[in-house]
């Protein structure tokens, strides 16, 4: 939840229950933030398209060079404690 709330605030300027505005205001309630987090947790990984194209290869190189890969990893394994049992210990490859 912390990561989504931070991204909303830092990347999009959306105040929320964890990152409030200067006057303590928030555009997104705690309940709406929790719903958004669940939605993101349940999104499927889209298939790669045109993986052999030069522009895709250049994009992957740039993606790595500017540090996107620090957060957006090519492969990860979900936690054995994931709140949804069917999503525990799942290997996800981008």
C-alpha positions as CSV (number, residue, x, y, z in Angstrom):
1,X,0.0,0.0,0.0
2,X,2.9,2.3,0.9
3,X,4.4,2.0,-2.6
4,X,1.1,2.7,-4.4
5,X,0.4,5.7,-2.1
6,X,3.9,7.1,-2.7
7,X,3.6,6.6,-6.5
8,X,0.2,8.4,-6.5
9,X,1.6,11.3,-4.5
10,X,5.1,11.6,-6.0
11,X,4.5,10.7,-9.6
12,X,0.9,12.0,-10.1
13,X,0.5,14.6,-7.3
14,X,-2.5,12.8,-5.8
15,X,-2.9,13.2,-2.1
16,X,-4.1,10.3,-0.2
17,X,-4.5,8.9,3.3
18,X,-0.8,8.2,3.6
19,X,0.5,11.3,1.8
20,X,-1.7,14.2,2.6
21,X,-1.6,17.7,1.2
22,X,-0.1,20.7,3.1
23,X,-3.3,21.4,4.8
24,X,-4.0,17.8,5.7
25,X,-6.4,17.3,2.8
26,X,-6.5,14.1,0.7
27,X,-8.0,13.4,-2.7
28,X,-8.1,9.7,-2.2
29,X,-9.6,8.1,0.9
30,X,-8.1,5.2,2.8
31,X,-10.9,2.9,1.5
32,X,-10.3,4.0,-2.1
33,X,-6.6,3.5,-1.8
34,X,-7.1,0.0,-0.5
35,X,-9.4,-0.8,-3.4
36,X,-6.8,0.5,-5.8
37,X,-4.1,-1.6,-4.2
38,X,-6.3,-4.7,-4.5
39,X,-7.0,-3.9,-8.2
40,X,-3.3,-3.6,-8.9
41,X,-2.5,-6.8,-7.0
42,X,-4.9,-8.7,-9.3
43,X,-3.8,-7.2,-12.7
44,X,-2.4,-9.8,-15.1
45,X,0.9,-9.2,-16.7
46,X,0.3,-8.2,-20.4
47,X,2.2,-10.2,-23.1
48,X,5.2,-8.6,-24.8
49,X,4.6,-7.4,-28.3
50,X,7.0,-7.1,-31.2
51,X,9.9,-8.3,-29.0
52,X,12.3,-8.6,-31.9
53,X,11.8,-5.0,-33.2
54,X,14.7,-2.5,-33.0
55,X,12.6,0.0,-31.2
56,X,11.7,-2.5,-28.5
57,X,15.4,-3.4,-28.0
58,X,16.3,0.3,-27.8
59,X,13.4,0.8,-25.3
60,X,14.6,-2.1,-23.1
61,X,18.2,-0.6,-23.1
62,X,16.9,2.8,-22.2
63,X,14.6,1.3,-19.5
64,X,17.6,-0.3,-17.9
65,X,19.9,2.7,-18.3
66,X,17.6,5.2,-16.5
67,X,17.0,2.8,-13.6
68,X,13.4,1.7,-14.2
69,X,14.5,-1.8,-13.7
70,X,15.2,-1.0,-10.0
71,X,11.4,-1.2,-9.3
72,X,10.0,-2.8,-12.4
73,X,11.8,-6.1,-12.4
74,X,11.9,-8.6,-15.3
75,X,11.0,-11.4,-12.9
76,X,9.7,-11.7,-9.4
77,X,8.1,-14.3,-7.1
78,X,5.1,-13.4,-5.1
79,X,5.2,-13.8,-1.3
80,X,4.2,-17.1,0.4
81,X,2.1,-14.8,2.6
82,X,0.2,-13.1,-0.2
83,X,-3.4,-12.2,1.0
84,X,-4.8,-14.2,-1.9
85,X,-3.8,-17.8,-1.6
86,X,-4.0,-18.5,-5.3
87,X,-1.3,-15.8,-5.9
88,X,1.2,-17.2,-3.4
89,X,4.6,-18.3,-4.6
90,X,3.9,-17.4,-8.2
91,X,6.8,-16.6,-10.6
92,X,5.9,-13.6,-12.8
93,X,8.1,-12.9,-15.8
94,X,7.7,-9.8,-17.9
